[in-house]
Amino acid sequence: MHVGRTLESSNLSSIIRSSPYEFLVGADRTRMVIHDSIAQNLSEPLSALIHNGQMKESISGGGPLDDVDVDTFTGFCEFAYTGVYSRREP
């Protein structure tokens, strides 16, 4: 199953110029990096985490996502960057 949207080129330019943000995903804390503006555009909670300015995760440019597994975060990133979400069969 695919769900998609179109990413405008003006948005792409601002995304790829934004800072990388490092998440430590899942129980094994797998390092995964995403541009901060793409996460900000899709998730208010992630935007607050990244851009708060007072939380240690905001200041350090990284933080844990212990309750999210790697496959789920990969799907989120796939949709964030491509506008397509490919459902993976269990």
MINU-160742 format. One record per residue: residue number from 1; x, y, z of N, C-alpha, C in turn. Coordinates in pm, whole numbers. Layout:
N
   n    n.x    n.y    n.z   ca.x   ca.y   ca.z    c.x    c.y    c.z
 NUM      X      Y      Z      X      Y      Z      X      Y      Z
...
END
This chain:
90
   n    n.x    n.y    n.z   ca.x   ca.y   ca.z    c.x    c.y    c.z
   1     84   -117      0      0      0      0     89    124      0
   2     56    222    -82    131    347    -88     37    465    -62
   3     83    556     20     15    683     42    116    789      4
   4     77    893    -69    177    990   -111    129   1133   -115
   5    226   1222   -128    201   1364   -145    316   1420   -228
   6    302   1542   -276    406   1605   -356    483   1705   -271
   7    613   1698   -276    700   1790   -204    741   1900   -301
   8    706   2024   -269    740   2137   -355    890   2164   -348
   9    948   2208   -460   1092   2230   -464   1137   2340   -368
  10   1052   2439   -342   1088   2543   -245   1100   2484   -105
  11   1013   2389    -73   1023   2321     56   1147   2234     62
  12   1181   2169    -48   1299   2083    -51   1425   2163    -19
  13   1436   2281    -77   1553   2364    -52   1567   2398     96
  14   1458   2436    161   1465   2470    304   1493   2346    388
  15   1444   2232    345   1467   2107    419   1614   2069    416
  16   1673   2065    298   1810   2017    288   1912   2117    342
  17   1869   2240    366   1956   2340    429   1943   2341    581
  18   1846   2269    633   1826   2269    778   1925   2174    846
  19   1936   2189    974   2033   2111   1052   1990   1966   1066
  20   2087   1876   1071   2054   1736   1100   2020   1721   1248
  21   1929   1630   1276   1892   1600   1414   1905   1449   1431
  22   1975   1407   1533   2004   1265   1555   1910   1206   1658
  23   1836   1105   1616   1753   1029   1708   1822    897   1741
  24   1807    852   1863   1850    720   1904   1722    639   1920
  25   1697    553   1823   1566    490   1806   1562    350   1864
  26   1454    322   1937   1428    190   1989   1512    153   2110
  27   1490     32   2156   1559    -18   2275   1710    -25   2254
  28   1752    -52   2129   1895    -61   2099   1958     75   2069
  29   1875    178   2068   1920    315   2042   1999    326   1911
  30   1935    279   1805   1993    288   1671   1999    433   1628
  31   2116    479   1585   2134    618   1543   2068    639   1408
  32   1974    736   1403   1905    772   1278   1898    924   1272
  33   1930    979   1155   1938   1124   1139   1832   1171   1040
  34   1769   1284   1072   1668   1345    987   1692   1497    990
  35   1662   1566    882   1672   1712    883   1565   1768    977
  36   1604   1864   1059   1511   1913   1161   1386   1977   1102
  37   1396   2045    988   1277   2111    934   1175   2013    880
  38   1218   1896    835   1121   1798    785   1041   1740    901
  39   1107   1714   1012   1036   1665   1130    943   1772   1184
  40    989   1895   1182    909   2008   1232    781   2023   1152
  41    788   2001   1022    671   2019    936    567   1909    952
  42    605   1794   1003    514   1680   1010    466   1646   1150
  43    534   1693   1252    499   1650   1387    521   1763   1488
  44    413   1809   1549    425   1912   1652    508   1864   1771
  45    488   1741   1820    572   1695   1932    721   1690   1897
  46    755   1643   1777    896   1640   1737    948   1782   1719
  47    866   1870   1665    907   2010   1651    938   2072   1786
  48    853   2045   1884    876   2097   2019   1005   2041   2079
  49   1030   1914   2056   1152   1851   2107   1276   1913   2044
  50   1271   1933   1913   1386   1982   1838   1410   2131   1860
  51   1305   2210   1866   1319   2356   1864   1285   2425   1995
  52   1271   2352   2103   1235   2410   2232   1337   2511   2280
  53   1465   2482   2265   1570   2573   2306   1609   2563   2452
  54   1529   2491   2531   1560   2475   2672   1580   2329   2711
  55   1518   2239   2637   1535   2097   2666   1673   2052   2619
  56   1732   1956   2690   1867   1911   2653   1871   1855   2511
  57   1760   1791   2467   1755   1735   2331   1760   1846   2227
  58   1698   1957   2257   1698   2071   2166   1837   2135   2157
  59   1903   2144   2269   2035   2206   2275   2142   2117   2213
  60   2134   1986   2238   2238   1894   2191   2221   1851   2046
  61   2102   1869   1988   2079   1828   1851   2051   1680   1837
  62   2004   1619   1945   1972   1477   1939   1898   1432   2062
  63   1831   1319   2049   1758   1267   2163   1704   1128   2137
  64   1664   1060   2243   1614    923   2230   1467    917   2190
  65   1434    813   2117   1295    774   2089   1285    627   2128
  66   1287    602   2257   1290    464   2307   1166    384   2273
  67   1052    450   2263    927    378   2243    887    363   2096
  68    977    395   2005    953    382   1861   1053    282   1805
  69   1005    186   1724   1100     91   1667   1159    146   1536
  70   1268     87   1494   1343    134   1377   1257    131   1251
  71   1179     25   1229   1096     16   1109    991    127   1105
  72    932    159   1219    832    266   1225    897    400   1194
  73   1012    427   1252   1080    554   1227   1127    562   1082
  74   1172    451   1026   1211    448    885   1092    483    796
  75    975    429    827    854    462    752    819    610    763
  76    833    665    883    809    808    903    904    890    816
  77   1032    853    815   1130    926    735   1102    911    586
  78   1063    791    544   1029    769    404    918    865    361
  79    813    873    442    703    962    410    747   1108    415
  80    826   1142    515    871   1281    532    948   1331    411
  81   1037   1248    359   1123   1291    248   1062   1268    110
  82    984   1163     94    936   1129    -41    788   1154    -61
  83    714   1164     49    570   1177     36    502   1044     13
  84    578    937     21    525    803     -1    548    720    125
  85    448    645    161    463    551    272    432    413    217
  86    529    325    220    512    187    175    487    100    296
  87    367     51    306    333    -34    420    411   -164    411
  88    478   -195    518    554   -319    523    470   -427    589
  89    463   -539    525    385   -650    580    458   -710    699
  90    383   -744    804    446   -804    924    504   -941    896
END
